[in-house]
Amino acid sequence: VSTAGAFVTEFEHRVADITGTRYAVATASGTAALHIALLVAGVEADDEVLVPALTFIAPANAVRYCNAWPVFVDVEAEYWQMDPNRVADFLRGECRWRDGRLVNLATGRSVRALLPVDLLGHPVDADPLRELAREFGLIVVEDATESLGATYKGRAVGSLGDVACFSFNGNKIVTTGGGGMIVTDNAAWAERARYLTTQAKDEPVEYVHKEVGFNYRLTNVQAALGCAQLERLPGFVEAKRRSARLYQDFLAPLAGVTSFREAEWAHGTYWLFAAIFDEAKCGISSRAVMHALKEHGVEARPLWQPLHRSPAHSASNPTACPVADCIQARALCLPSSVNLTDDQRTRVLETVAGITGTANVSI
Ligand SMILES: Cc1ncc(COP(=O)(O)O)c(C=O)c1O
C-alpha cells in the first residue's frame, strides 16, 4: 500500500509510454510535481518564470514555493493558451543580457524558465515557445496537468518541454483521487526528482539525509487505481470529444455564443468544455447564464480569476493581460463529465437554448 509498491513503478512506466518520454516519477499531486520539476530544472530563489495569466493558480504557487517569481503573460484569443507573441515581446522588449544572465529590466531578476499550461485539455502552441526558449537559454516546464491524452502536431502533451507535469486529482480525466507525475527525457532530473520527492534519503538504513526533501510520493494504492484508469483513457477522451462536438454543433448558430475549439495542429481532450457568452450579442451575461442554468439544475462554472489579478500574487509585479480578462469575464464551462449521457447533454443544451431564447434542440 505504501509508496514502495510495484504499481507505482507500473503506473510510471505507463505514463512514460503514453507521453513518449523516457522517465516518469509519480508524485502526491500535480502541484507537488510542478514544485519538484521547477527545482530539478534549476529554478532558484529570485529567478523569474513565465506563467500564463489564465490558468488555475497551482503553477504560480509552485513557482513561489521555490522562492522564485511568476511573470504573468497574456493568452492568445483563439485557443486561450499562453501567447508566444507576448512571450517574445517580453523577452525581446523587457529583458536584457547582463553578465550572462537574462535580466527583467523592471525587476532586476533573472528569467530562467517558461511554464506554459496546456489549458482545458488543449496543447499550447509549443514550437514557437521552444524556439524562444532556445534563443534565450530558458528551460520549458510544461504544465500538462489538464491535458493527458491530448496531442500537438502528433506529439503527446508531456513531451513538449524539457520536463512536464500531470495531475490525477479527482476532477482530472484520469484520477487516482489525488496524484501527479513528472515526465522528462533527462535521466539526472528524473533521479533527482525521485530523491527529492522521497525525503531526500541518502542512506535508507541509518536514515541519513543530506538535503531537506519532501514527502511527495504517490502511494501504491493510488497507483493501482491509476493503472486501471489509464486503460480507460481512450474511452474517456472520446466521451469528452463527443460532448464537445455536440455542444459546438448546437451552439454554433446562437448569436454571441462561441465554443472553445481546437486548433488544426491540435487533438485535444476537451477536459472542460467552455464557451464564451458575449452579452453585447446574446443579450445576457455569462454570469446570468450561469445563475439561470443553476436554477434549472445544470451546473456551469466560470474559469479562474486571471493570475495578474490574484491577491495571492500581487507581489509579483503583475502587468495588464487584457485577453485573459476578456475570456474570464465571458466564459463558462458546461458539464463535461465522461459519464454524461446523450439525454443529459440534450438537457444541458435545451436549458442553454431556453435561457438564450433559442428553441429546437436535436442532437
Ligand atoms: C493547470 C493546473 N496546474 C496544476 C494543477 C494542480 O494539480 P493538483 O490538483 O493535482 O495539485 C491543476 C489542477 O488541479 C491545474 O489545473
The ligand as an SDF file (V2000), in Angstrom:
LIG
                    3D

 16 16  0  0  0  0  0  0  0  0999 V2000
   -3.1970   23.9840  -14.7020 C   0  0  0  0  0  0  0  0  0  0  0  0
   -3.1060   23.2010  -13.4380 C   0  0  0  0  0  0  0  0  0  0  0  0
   -1.9010   23.0520  -12.8510 N   0  0  0  0  0  0  0  0  0  0  0  0
   -1.7540   22.3510  -11.7310 C   0  0  0  0  0  0  0  0  0  0  0  0
   -2.8220   21.7230  -11.1230 C   0  0  0  0  0  0  0  0  0  0  0  0
   -2.5750   21.0590   -9.8170 C   0  0  0  0  0  0  0  0  0  0  0  0
   -2.8490   19.7190   -9.7650 O   0  0  0  0  0  0  0  0  0  0  0  0
   -3.2270   19.0500   -8.3480 P   0  0  0  0  0  0  0  0  0  0  0  0
   -4.6160   19.4700   -8.0160 O   0  0  0  0  0  0  0  0  0  0  0  0
   -3.0990   17.5940   -8.6170 O   0  0  0  0  0  0  0  0  0  0  0  0
   -2.2300   19.5380   -7.3540 O   0  0  0  0  0  0  0  0  0  0  0  0
   -4.0990   21.8190  -11.7180 C   0  0  0  0  0  0  0  0  0  0  0  0
   -5.3200   21.1810  -11.1930 C   0  0  0  0  0  0  0  0  0  0  0  0
   -5.6330   20.8640  -10.1640 O   0  0  0  0  0  0  0  0  0  0  0  0
   -4.2500   22.5930  -12.8890 C   0  0  0  0  0  0  0  0  0  0  0  0
   -5.4490   22.7430  -13.4580 O   0  0  0  0  0  0  0  0  0  0  0  0
  1  2  1  0
  2  3  1  0
  2 15  2  0
  3  4  2  0
  4  5  1  0
  5  6  1  0
  5 12  2  0
  6  7  1  0
  7  8  1  0
  8  9  2  0
  8 10  1  0
  8 11  1  0
 12 13  1  0
 12 15  1  0
 13 14  2  0
 15 16  1  0
M  END
$$$$
